[in-house]
Amino acid sequence: MTSTTTTPGSATTAVALSDVTKVYGRGANAVLALDGVSLDVAPGEFVCLVGASGCGKSTLLNLVAGLDRPNGGQIALAGDASPGLMFQEPALFPWLTVDGNVEVPLKLRGLPRAERRARVAELLRTVHLADFGRTRPHELSGGMRQRVALARTLALDTPVLLMDEPFGALDAMTRDILHDELERIWSERKLSVLFVTHNVREAARLADRVILLSSRPGRIIYSTTVDIPRPRRIDSPEVAAIAAEVTERLRTEVGRHAE
């Protein structure tokens, strides 16, 4: 296997994957999850990954996040900070208030108490939850809990945000609202986002670029730039056209894999 290292990205690259391979298991039971994936995400770029279930989308995010190690290739990140990672489940601590949940990464960073409180208040204003700091997670709607999770991720103060189906469990209206919120925060903070979704229309709505992974093993088989002006609407004809193009290629890939 190729030796694997993680090194700082260049000034023009926020995330760089070079010939990344991931294998689970050994011998006859080995499963090749990712096979030679190379991908660059530019500073401030919003990239969406789509593909059939089991194609390695979440595996790729876990590797970039440092939660797992590739068997071959290189992963490079700009700067020294680890990327922020959001999952489909908000994974909030139920015994803490909203304030307390958002404060956790700030405590881990060793910020003084007064600075933590000011930062928490700022982050909750950013996600439009300024009046819910003393609320417990169970008292919030699903969309509000995801906003808290986003605020907690932003507290890491990292330029790279990794998102694994963060809105997949939400109803269509709440998801649409959070698309607007995420787009606003991404634009204001000039974040680089790598976003995994099964929803092709969501990808076309959010992304600067949509990447399609093949069925296992995961390889990049298609990439398209989304040149639709922002702000976008998920039900617009332009978004629907991009989504239809990607869906057709995804359907072809699923059919090929089934054969």
KEMI-178265 format. One line per field, with one value per atom (N, C-alpha, C, O): y, z, x; atom name. Coordinates in steps of 0.2 Angstrom, whole numbers, always signed. Layout:
N
north: (Y, ...)
up: (Z, ...)
east: (X, ...)
atomo: (CA, ...)
***
This chain:
259
north: (-6, +0, +6, +6, +12, +18, +21, +20, +24, +27, +33, +36, +35, +40, +45, +44, +52, +57, +62, +63, +67, +72, +79, +80, +83, +89, +95, +95, +101, +107, +108, +107, +111, +112, +118, +122, +119, +125, +131, +131, +137, +143, +143, +147, +139, +139, +133, +132, +129, +123, +122, +122, +121, +121, +113, +112, +109, +102, +98, +100, +94, +90, +83, +81, +79, +72, +69, +71, +65, +63, +55, +53, +52, +45, +41, +37, +43, +41, +34, +33, +29, +22, +20, +22, +17, +15, +7, +6, +3, -4, -6, -4, -9, -12, -20, -23, -22, -29, -31, -27, -38, -41, -47, -51, -49, -55, -56, -51, -62, -63, -59, -58, -56, -52, -45, -41, -43, -36, -33, -36, -27, -23, -16, -12, -15, -9, -4, -4, +1, +6, +12, +15, +15, +20, +18, +15, +20, +18, +23, +26, +26, +31, +38, +40, +40, +46, +52, +53, +57, +63, +69, +69, +74, +79, +85, +85, +91, +97, +102, +102, +104, +109, +116, +117, +121, +128, +131, +130, +136, +140, +144, +147, +143, +146, +142, +145, +136, +133, +128, +125, +127, +123, +117, +117, +111, +105, +100, +98, +97, +92, +85, +84, +80, +73, +69, +69, +66, +62, +55, +54, +50, +43, +38, +40, +32, +27, +25, +27, +23, +20, +16, +11, +17, +12, +14, +10, +20, +21, +24, +25, +26, +28, +36, +39, +39, +46, +48, +52, +44, +46, +43, +47, +38, +36, +41, +43, +45, +50, +56, +58, +58, +63, +61, +65, +55, +53, +53, +55, +51, +52, +59, +60, +63, +71, +73, +77, +71, +73, +71, +73, +65, +62, +57, +55, +55, +50, +43, +38, +42, +36, +38, +43, +33, +34, +30, +24, +33, +29, +24, +24, +19, +14, +16, +14, +21, +24, +31, +33, +35, +41, +47, +45, +53, +58, +63, +64, +66, +70, +77, +76, +82, +89, +94, +94, +97, +102, +109, +109, +114, +121, +123, +122, +125, +128, +122, +116, +124, +119, +116, +111, +120, +118, +112, +111, +107, +102, +104, +109, +101, +103, +102, +98, +106, +105, +99, +99, +95, +90, +89, +89, +89, +89, +83, +81, +79, +73, +74, +80, +69, +69, +70, +74, +67, +68, +73, +74, +78, +84, +82, +85, +76, +73, +78, +79, +82, +87, +83, +78, +86, +83, +85, +91, +80, +82, +85, +89, +84, +87, +94, +98, +97, +104, +108, +106, +114, +119, +120, +118, +124, +126, +130, +128, +135, +138, +133, +134, +128, +123, +119, +118, +117, +113, +117, +114, +123, +127, +129, +130, +129, +131, +125, +127, +119, +113, +114, +114, +115, +116, +122, +122, +127, +133, +131, +134, +127, +125, +121, +121, +116, +112, +116, +114, +122, +126, +130, +134, +130, +134, +141, +145, +143, +150, +152, +149, +158, +161, +161, +162, +161, +161, +166, +165, +172, +178, +178, +180, +176, +176, +170, +171, +165, +159, +162, +160, +165, +167, +172, +172, +177, +182, +178, +180, +173, +169, +165, +165, +162, +158, +162, +161, +168, +173, +175, +175, +176, +178, +172, +173, +166, +160, +159, +157, +160, +159, +164, +163, +170, +175, +173, +175, +171, +169, +164, +164, +159, +154, +155, +151, +162, +164, +160, +159, +159, +156, +160, +157, +167, +171, +170, +171, +169, +168, +161, +160, +157, +150, +147, +141, +151, +149, +145, +140, +146, +142, +136, +133, +135, +129, +123, +123, +117, +111, +108, +110, +103, +101, +98, +98, +94, +91, +96, +94, +102, +107, +110, +115, +108, +111, +107, +101, +110, +106, +103, +105, +99, +95, +101, +100, +105, +110, +115, +117, +116, +121, +117, +120, +110, +106, +106, +106, +106, +106, +113, +113, +118, +125, +125, +128, +122, +122, +118, +120, +112, +108, +112, +112, +116, +120, +126, +127, +129, +134, +131, +134, +125, +121, +120, +120, +118, +116, +123, +123, +128, +135, +137, +141, +135, +137, +134, +137, +129, +127, +132, +131, +137, +142, +139, +141, +135, +132, +134, +135, +135, +137, +131, +132, +125, +119, +116, +114, +115, +112, +106, +106, +100, +94, +92, +92, +90, +89, +83, +82, +78, +72, +71, +70, +72, +72, +76, +73, +82, +86, +87, +89, +88, +89, +84, +84, +78, +72, +70, +67, +71, +69, +74, +73, +80, +85, +86, +83, +89, +90, +95, +98, +95, +99, +106, +109, +109, +116, +118, +123, +114, +115, +115, +119, +110, +109, +115, +117, +117, +123, +129, +133, +130, +136, +135, +140, +129, +128, +129, +130, +127, +128, +136, +138, +140, +147, +149, +153, +147, +149, +146, +150, +140, +138, +142, +143, +143, +147, +154, +156, +157, +164, +163, +167, +158, +158, +156, +159, +151, +149, +156, +157, +160, +166, +171, +174, +172, +177, +175, +179, +169, +166, +164, +162, +164, +161, +154, +153, +150, +143, +139, +140, +134, +128, +123, +120, +120, +115, +109, +110, +103, +97, +93, +92, +93, +91, +85, +84, +80, +73, +73, +75, +71, +70, +65, +64, +62, +57, +61, +59, +67, +72, +76, +81, +73, +77, +84, +88, +85, +92, +96, +102, +94, +98, +99, +105, +95, +96, +101, +106, +101, +106, +113, +118, +113, +119, +123, +129, +119, +122, +122, +127, +118, +117, +122, +124, +124, +126, +121, +122, +115, +109, +103, +102, +98, +92, +86, +86, +82, +76, +70, +69, +66, +59, +54, +53, +50, +44, +37, +37, +33, +27, +22, +23, +17, +12, +8, +9, +5, +2, -2, -6, +0, +4, +12, +13, +16, +23, +26, +27, +29, +32, +38, +38, +44, +50, +48, +47, +48, +47, +53, +52, +58, +63, +70, +69, +75, +82, +87, +87, +91, +97, +103, +103, +109, +115, +118, +118, +120, +123, +131, +134, +133, +141, +145, +150, +142, +145, +151, +150, +157, +163, +161, +158, +164, +164, +170, +175, +170, +164, +160, +162, +154, +149, +146, +146, +143, +140, +133, +131, +128, +121, +119, +114, +122, +120, +124, +124, +128, +132, +127, +122, +129, +125, +124, +119, +129, +129, +123, +119, +123, +118, +111, +106, +111, +105, +102, +96, +106, +104, +100, +95, +104, +101, +94, +90, +94, +88, +83, +77, +84, +79, +76, +70, +80, +78, +73, +68, +75, +71, +65, +59, +65, +59, +54, +48, +56, +52, +48, +42, +51, +48, +43, +38, +45, +41, +35, +29, +36, +30, +25, +19, +28, +23, +19, +14, +23, +20, +14, +9, +16, +11, +4, -1, +6, +0, -4, -10, +0, -4, -8, -14, -6, -10, -16, -21, -15, -20, -26, -32, -24, -29, -33, -38)
up: (+0, +0, +0, +3, -3, -3, +4, +8, +6, +13, +13, +7, +18, +19, +24, +29, +22, +26, +25, +20, +30, +30, +30, +35, +25, +25, +24, +22, +26, +24, +17, +13, +16, +9, +6, +10, +0, -3, -2, +0, -4, -4, -8, -7, -13, -18, -17, -21, -12, -10, -3, +1, -1, +6, +8, +13, +3, +4, -2, -8, -2, -8, -6, -1, -10, -10, -16, -22, -15, -21, -20, -16, -25, -26, -19, -18, -16, -9, -10, -14, -6, -6, +1, +5, +2, +8, +7, +3, +11, +11, +18, +23, +19, +26, +26, +21, +31, +32, +28, +25, +29, +26, +22, +23, +18, +14, +10, +6, +10, +6, +8, +4, +14, +17, +16, +18, +12, +11, +7, +2, +8, +4, +2, +7, -4, -7, -7, -11, -2, -2, -6, -10, -6, -11, -15, -12, -21, -26, -30, -35, -27, -31, -32, -37, -27, -27, -27, -22, -31, -31, -32, -37, -28, -28, -24, -19, -27, -24, -23, -27, -17, -15, -14, -9, -18, -17, -11, -9, -8, -3, -5, -10, +0, -2, -6, -8, -9, -13, -9, -4, -12, -9, -14, -20, -12, -16, -13, -7, -17, -15, -18, -24, -14, -16, -16, -11, -21, -22, -25, -27, -24, -26, -23, -18, -25, -22, -15, -13, -11, -4, -4, -9, +0, +0, -4, -5, -8, -13, -10, -13, -3, +0, +2, +4, +1, +2, +10, +11, +14, +21, +23, +27, +20, +21, +20, +23, +14, +12, +17, +18, +19, +24, +30, +33, +33, +39, +38, +43, +32, +31, +31, +34, +28, +28, +35, +37, +39, +46, +50, +56, +48, +52, +57, +62, +56, +60, +58, +62, +52, +50, +45, +44, +44, +40, +33, +33, +28, +21, +21, +25, +17, +15, +10, +10, +6, +2, -1, +0, -3, -6, +0, +5, -2, +3, +4, -1, +10, +11, +14, +19, +11, +13, +15, +11, +20, +22, +23, +26, +21, +22, +30, +33, +32, +39, +44, +42, +50, +55, +59, +62, +58, +61, +58, +52, +62, +60, +57, +59, +52, +49, +54, +58, +53, +57, +54, +47, +58, +55, +58, +64, +53, +55, +52, +46, +57, +54, +53, +55, +51, +50, +57, +58, +62, +69, +72, +72, +76, +79, +85, +86, +88, +93, +99, +101, +101, +106, +113, +114, +118, +125, +128, +129, +130, +132, +139, +141, +143, +149, +149, +155, +144, +143, +140, +136, +141, +138, +131, +129, +127, +120, +121, +117, +126, +127, +129, +126, +133, +135, +130, +129, +125, +119, +115, +113, +113, +109, +112, +109, +119, +122, +123, +124, +122, +123, +119, +122, +112, +109, +111, +110, +113, +116, +122, +123, +126, +132, +131, +134, +126, +124, +121, +121, +118, +115, +121, +119, +127, +132, +133, +136, +129, +130, +136, +140, +139, +145, +145, +140, +151, +152, +149, +145, +150, +147, +139, +136, +137, +129, +127, +121, +130, +128, +128, +123, +133, +133, +127, +124, +126, +121, +114, +109, +113, +107, +106, +100, +111, +111, +109, +104, +112, +110, +103, +99, +100, +93, +89, +83, +90, +86, +86, +81, +92, +92, +88, +85, +88, +83, +76, +72, +74, +68, +65, +59, +69, +67, +69, +69, +71, +73, +79, +78, +84, +90, +96, +101, +95, +101, +107, +113, +107, +112, +115, +120, +113, +115, +119, +120, +121, +125, +131, +132, +135, +141, +140, +144, +133, +132, +131, +129, +133, +132, +125, +122, +123, +116, +115, +109, +120, +119, +118, +116, +120, +119, +112, +111, +108, +101, +96, +97, +90, +84, +81, +83, +76, +73, +69, +70, +66, +63, +67, +66, +73, +78, +81, +82, +82, +85, +80, +82, +73, +68, +68, +66, +69, +70, +76, +75, +81, +87, +85, +87, +82, +79, +75, +75, +70, +66, +70, +68, +75, +79, +82, +83, +85, +89, +84, +86, +78, +73, +71, +70, +70, +69, +74, +73, +80, +86, +86, +89, +81, +80, +76, +76, +73, +70, +64, +64, +61, +55, +48, +48, +43, +37, +33, +27, +35, +31, +35, +41, +32, +35, +31, +25, +35, +32, +34, +40, +30, +32, +29, +23, +33, +31, +32, +37, +26, +26, +32, +36, +33, +39, +39, +45, +34, +33, +31, +30, +31, +28, +32, +29, +38, +42, +43, +47, +40, +41, +35, +30, +37, +32, +27, +28, +21, +15, +17, +15, +20, +22, +26, +25, +32, +36, +33, +34, +29, +25, +20, +20, +17, +13, +16, +14, +22, +26, +28, +28, +30, +32, +27, +28, +21, +15, +14, +13, +15, +15, +20, +19, +27, +32, +31, +32, +29, +27, +22, +22, +16, +11, +13, +11, +18, +20, +25, +24, +29, +33, +29, +31, +25, +20, +17, +16, +14, +10, +15, +13, +21, +25, +28, +28, +29, +32, +27, +29, +21, +16, +17, +17, +20, +21, +15, +10, +16, +11, +13, +19, +9, +12, +7, +1, +11, +7, +10, +16, +6, +8, +5, -1, +9, +7, +7, +12, +1, +1, -3, -8, -2, -7, -11, -16, -9, -13, -18, -17, -24, -30, -31, -33, -30, -30, -25, -26, -19, -14, -16, -15, -19, -21, -27, -26, -31, -36, -34, -36, -28, -25, -21, -21, -18, -14, -17, -15, -22, -24, -29, -33, -28, -34, -39, -45, -36, -40, -37, -31, -41, -39, -42, -48, -37, -39, -38, -33, -43, -42, -42, -45, -36, -35, -38, -38, -40, -43, -37, -31, -39, -34, -32, -35, -26, -23, -28, -32, -29, -25, -27, -33, -23, -25, -29, -27, -35, -39, -41, -42, -43, -46, -53, -57, -55, -62, -66, -72, -62, -65, -61, -55, -64, -60, -65, -71, -62, -65, -61, -55, -64, -61, -62, -67, -56, -56, -56, -52, -62, -64, -62, -65, -59, -58, -53, -47, -54, -49, -43, -42, -37, -31, -29, -32, -25, -21, -26, -31, -25, -29, -25, -19, -29, -26, -28, -34, -23, -25, -30, -33, -31, -36, -42, -46, -43, -49, -55, -54, -61, -67, -68, -71, -67, -68, -63, -65, -57, -52, -54, -54, -56, -59, -64, -65, -69, -75, -73, -75, -68, -66, -62, -63, -58, -54, -59, -58, -64, -69, -73, -74, -74, -78, -73, -75, -67, -62, -61, -60, -60, -58, -64, -62, -70, -76, -76, -77, -74, -74, -68, -68, -62, -56, -58, -56, -61, -63, -67, -66, -72, -76, -72, -73, -67, -63, -59, -58, -56, -52, -56, -54, -62, -66, -68, -69, -70, -72, -66, -67, -60, -54, -53, -51, -54, -53, -58, -56, -64, -69, -67, -71)
east: (+4, +0, +4, +10, +2, +5, +5, +0, +11, +11, +6, +5, +3, -2, +1, +3, +0, +2, -4, -7, -4, -9, -5, -1, -5, -1, -5, -11, -2, -6, -8, -3, -14, -15, -12, -9, -12, -9, -14, -19, -11, -15, -21, -26, -21, -27, -31, -36, -30, -33, -35, -31, -42, -44, -43, -41, -45, -45, -42, -45, -37, -35, -34, -31, -37, -37, -33, -35, -28, -24, -23, -20, -27, -27, -28, -25, -33, -35, -39, -44, -36, -39, -41, -37, -47, -49, -51, -56, -48, -50, -52, -49, -58, -60, -59, -61, -57, -55, -49, -45, -48, -42, -43, -48, -38, -39, -45, -47, -48, -54, -60, -64, -60, -65, -64, -68, -59, -57, -63, -65, -65, -69, -66, -64, -66, -63, -68, -73, -68, -73, -72, -76, -66, -64, -58, -53, -57, -52, -49, -52, -44, -40, -44, -44, -47, -51, -46, -42, -46, -43, -48, -52, -47, -52, -49, -46, -50, -48, -54, -58, -54, -59, -56, -52, -58, -55, -57, -63, -53, -56, -62, -63, -67, -74, -78, -84, -76, -80, -85, -83, -91, -96, -97, -99, -95, -95, -99, -99, -104, -108, -106, -105, -106, -105, -111, -115, -113, -119, -117, -111, -121, -120, -125, -128, -125, -129, -127, -121, -131, -129, -124, -123, -119, -113, -107, -103, -108, -103, -96, -91, -97, -91, -91, -86, -97, -97, -95, -91, -99, -97, -90, -87, -88, -81, -76, -71, -77, -73, -73, -67, -79, -79, -75, -72, -76, -73, -65, -61, -63, -55, -53, -48, -57, -55, -55, -51, -60, -61, -55, -54, -52, -47, -49, -46, -56, -59, -57, -57, -54, -51, -45, -44, -41, -35, -36, -38, -34, -34, -28, -24, -29, -24, -19, -13, -21, -16, -18, -24, -13, -14, -13, -11, -15, -14, -20, -24, -21, -26, -23, -19, -24, -21, -26, -31, -25, -30, -26, -20, -29, -26, -26, -31, -20, -20, -19, -18, -19, -18, -24, -24, -30, -36, -39, -39, -42, -46, -52, -55, -55, -62, -67, -67, -73, -79, -83, -83, -86, -90, -97, -98, -102, -109, -112, -111, -116, -119, -127, -130, -130, -138, -141, -146, -138, -141, -137, -131, -141, -137, -132, -128, -134, -129, -128, -122, -133, -132, -132, -135, -129, -129, -136, -137, -140, -147, -147, -152, -141, -141, -139, -139, -136, -134, -139, -143, -139, -143, -140, -135, -144, -141, -135, -130, -134, -128, -123, -117, -124, -119, -117, -111, -121, -119, -114, -109, -116, -112, -105, -100, -105, -99, -94, -88, -96, -91, -85, -80, -85, -79, -74, -68, -78, -74, -70, -65, -74, -70, -64, -59, -65, -60, -54, -48, -55, -50, -47, -42, -50, -47, -48, -44, -54, -55, -58, -61, -56, -59, -66, -69, -69, -76, -80, -85, -78, -81, -81, -86, -75, -75, -79, -82, -80, -84, -91, -95, -93, -100, -102, -107, -97, -98, -98, -102, -94, -94, -100, -103, -103, -109, -115, -119, -115, -120, -120, -125, -114, -113, -115, -118, -113, -115, -122, -125, -126, -133, -137, -142, -134, -137, -136, -140, -130, -129, -134, -136, -136, -140, -148, -152, -149, -155, -159, -165, -155, -157, -155, -154, -155, -152, -156, -154, -163, -167, -168, -172, -164, -165, -159, -158, -155, -149, -150, -146, -155, -156, -161, -163, -163, -167, -163, -157, -167, -164, -165, -171, -161, -162, -169, -172, -172, -178, -184, -189, -183, -188, -188, -192, -183, -182, -185, -186, -187, -189, -183, -177, -184, -178, -174, -167, -177, -173, -169, -163, -172, -168, -162, -157, -163, -158, -152, -146, -154, -148, -145, -139, -148, -145, -141, -135, -142, -138, -132, -126, -133, -127, -122, -116, -125, -121, -118, -112, -121, -117, -111, -106, -112, -107, -101, -95, -103, -98, -94, -88, -97, -94, -90, -85, -91, -87, -80, -75, -79, -72, -68, -62, -71, -68, -63, -57, -66, -62, -64, -70, -60, -62, -65, -68, -65, -68, -73, -72, -79, -85, -87, -88, -87, -89, -96, -97, -101, -108, -110, -110, -112, -115, -122, -125, -126, -133, -136, -140, -134, -136, -144, -146, -147, -154, -158, -164, -156, -159, -165, -170, -165, -171, -176, -181, -176, -180, -186, -185, -191, -197, -194, -190, -198, -196, -195, -190, -200, -200, -194, -191, -193, -188, -181, -177, -180, -174, -173, -167, -178, -178, -175, -171, -178, -176, -169, -165, -167, -160, -155, -149, -157, -153, -151, -145, -156, -155, -150, -146, -151, -147, -140, -135, -139, -132, -129, -123, -132, -129, -127, -122, -131, -130, -123, -119, -123, -117, -111, -105, -111, -106, -103, -97, -108, -106, -102, -97, -105, -103, -96, -91, -95, -89, -84, -78, -86, -81, -78, -72, -83, -81, -80, -83, -76, -76, -80, -79, -85, -89, -89, -89, -89, -89, -95, -96, -101, -107, -110, -110, -111, -114, -121, -124, -125, -132, -134, -131, -140, -143, -148, -150, -149, -154, -151, -148, -152, -149, -151, -147, -157, -160, -157, -155, -156, -152, -145, -143, -142, -135, -135, -131, -140, -140, -142, -140, -146, -148, -142, -141, -138, -132, -126, -122, -124, -117, -114, -118, -108, -104, -102, -102, -101, -99, -102, -102, -105, -108, -103, -102, -101, -97, -101, -104, -101, -104, -99, -95, -100, -96, -100, -106, -95, -98, -100, -98, -104, -106, -99, -94, -99, -93, -89, -92, -82, -79, -80, -81, -80, -81, -75, -70, -77, -73, -77, -83, -73, -77, -78, -73, -84, -86, -89, -90, -91, -94, -93, -94, -92, -92, -95, -94, -99, -102, -102, -104, -101, -101, -108, -111, -111, -117, -117, -115, -118, -117, -124, -124, -129, -135, -134, -131, -136, -135, -138, -143, -135, -138, -141, -139, -146, -149, -154, -156, -154, -157, -163, -164, -168, -174, -174, -172, -175, -174, -179, -178, -185, -190, -189, -194, -184, -183, -182, -179, -184, -182, -175, -173, -170, -163, -160, -156, -162, -160, -163, -159, -169, -172, -168, -167, -166, -162, -155, -154, -152, -145, -147, -143, -152, -153, -155, -153, -159, -161, -155, -154, -150, -144, -140, -138, -139, -135, -139, -136, -146, -150, -149, -149, -149, -149, -142, -142, -137, -130, -130, -127, -133, -134, -138, -136, -143, -147, -143, -144, -140, -135, -130, -129, -127, -122, -125, -122, -131, -134, -136, -136, -139, -141, -135, -135, -129, -123, -120, -118, -121, -119, -123, -121, -130, -134, -133, -134, -131, -129, -123, -121)
atomo: (N, CA, C, O, N, CA, C, O, N, CA, C, O, N, CA, C, O, N, CA, C, O, N, CA, C, O, N, CA, C, O, N, CA, C, O, N, CA, C, O, N, CA, C, O, N, CA, C, O, N, CA, C, O, N, CA, C, O, N, CA, C, O, N, CA, C, O, N, CA, C, O, N, CA, C, O, N, CA, C, O, N, CA, C, O, N, CA, C, O, N, CA, C, O, N, CA, C, O, N, CA, C, O, N, CA, C, O, N, CA, C, O, N, CA, C, O, N, CA, C, O, N, CA, C, O, N, CA, C, O, N, CA, C, O, N, CA, C, O, N, CA, C, O, N, CA, C, O, N, CA, C, O, N, CA, C, O, N, CA, C, O, N, CA, C, O, N, CA, C, O, N, CA, C, O, N, CA, C, O, N, CA, C, O, N, CA, C, O, N, CA, C, O, N, CA, C, O, N, CA, C, O, N, CA, C, O, N, CA, C, O, N, CA, C, O, N, CA, C, O, N, CA, C, O, N, CA, C, O, N, CA, C, O, N, CA, C, O, N, CA, C, O, N, CA, C, O, N, CA, C, O, N, CA, C, O, N, CA, C, O, N, CA, C, O, N, CA, C, O, N, CA, C, O, N, CA, C, O, N, CA, C, O, N, CA, C, O, N, CA, C, O, N, CA, C, O, N, CA, C, O, N, CA, C, O, N, CA, C, O, N, CA, C, O, N, CA, C, O, N, CA, C, O, N, CA, C, O, N, CA, C, O, N, CA, C, O, N, CA, C, O, N, CA, C, O, N, CA, C, O, N, CA, C, O, N, CA, C, O, N, CA, C, O, N, CA, C, O, N, CA, C, O, N, CA, C, O, N, CA, C, O, N, CA, C, O, N, CA, C, O, N, CA, C, O, N, CA, C, O, N, CA, C, O, N, CA, C, O, N, CA, C, O, N, CA, C, O, N, CA, C, O, N, CA, C, O, N, CA, C, O, N, CA, C, O, N, CA, C, O, N, CA, C, O, N, CA, C, O, N, CA, C, O, N, CA, C, O, N, CA, C, O, N, CA, C, O, N, CA, C, O, N, CA, C, O, N, CA, C, O, N, CA, C, O, N, CA, C, O, N, CA, C, O, N, CA, C, O, N, CA, C, O, N, CA, C, O, N, CA, C, O, N, CA, C, O, N, CA, C, O, N, CA, C, O, N, CA, C, O, N, CA, C, O, N, CA, C, O, N, CA, C, O, N, CA, C, O, N, CA, C, O, N, CA, C, O, N, CA, C, O, N, CA, C, O, N, CA, C, O, N, CA, C, O, N, CA, C, O, N, CA, C, O, N, CA, C, O, N, CA, C, O, N, CA, C, O, N, CA, C, O, N, CA, C, O, N, CA, C, O, N, CA, C, O, N, CA, C, O, N, CA, C, O, N, CA, C, O, N, CA, C, O, N, CA, C, O, N, CA, C, O, N, CA, C, O, N, CA, C, O, N, CA, C, O, N, CA, C, O, N, CA, C, O, N, CA, C, O, N, CA, C, O, N, CA, C, O, N, CA, C, O, N, CA, C, O, N, CA, C, O, N, CA, C, O, N, CA, C, O, N, CA, C, O, N, CA, C, O, N, CA, C, O, N, CA, C, O, N, CA, C, O, N, CA, C, O, N, CA, C, O, N, CA, C, O, N, CA, C, O, N, CA, C, O, N, CA, C, O, N, CA, C, O, N, CA, C, O, N, CA, C, O, N, CA, C, O, N, CA, C, O, N, CA, C, O, N, CA, C, O, N, CA, C, O, N, CA, C, O, N, CA, C, O, N, CA, C, O, N, CA, C, O, N, CA, C, O, N, CA, C, O, N, CA, C, O, N, CA, C, O, N, CA, C, O, N, CA, C, O, N, CA, C, O, N, CA, C, O, N, CA, C, O, N, CA, C, O, N, CA, C, O, N, CA, C, O, N, CA, C, O, N, CA, C, O, N, CA, C, O, N, CA, C, O, N, CA, C, O, N, CA, C, O, N, CA, C, O, N, CA, C, O, N, CA, C, O, N, CA, C, O, N, CA, C, O, N, CA, C, O, N, CA, C, O, N, CA, C, O, N, CA, C, O, N, CA, C, O, N, CA, C, O, N, CA, C, O, N, CA, C, O, N, CA, C, O, N, CA, C, O, N, CA, C, O, N, CA, C, O, N, CA, C, O, N, CA, C, O, N, CA, C, O, N, CA, C, O, N, CA, C, O, N, CA, C, O, N, CA, C, O, N, CA, C, O, N, CA, C, O, N, CA, C, O, N, CA, C, O, N, CA, C, O, N, CA, C, O, N, CA, C, O, N, CA, C, O, N, CA, C, O, N, CA, C, O, N, CA, C, O, N, CA, C, O, N, CA, C, O, N, CA, C, O, N, CA, C, O, N, CA, C, O, N, CA, C, O, N, CA, C, O, N, CA, C, O, N, CA, C, O, N, CA, C, O, N, CA, C, O, N, CA, C, O, N, CA, C, O, N, CA, C, O, N, CA, C, O, N, CA, C, O, N, CA, C, O, N, CA, C, O, N, CA, C, O, N, CA, C, O, N, CA, C, O, N, CA, C, O, N, CA, C, O, N, CA, C, O, N, CA, C, O, N, CA, C, O, N, CA, C, O)
***
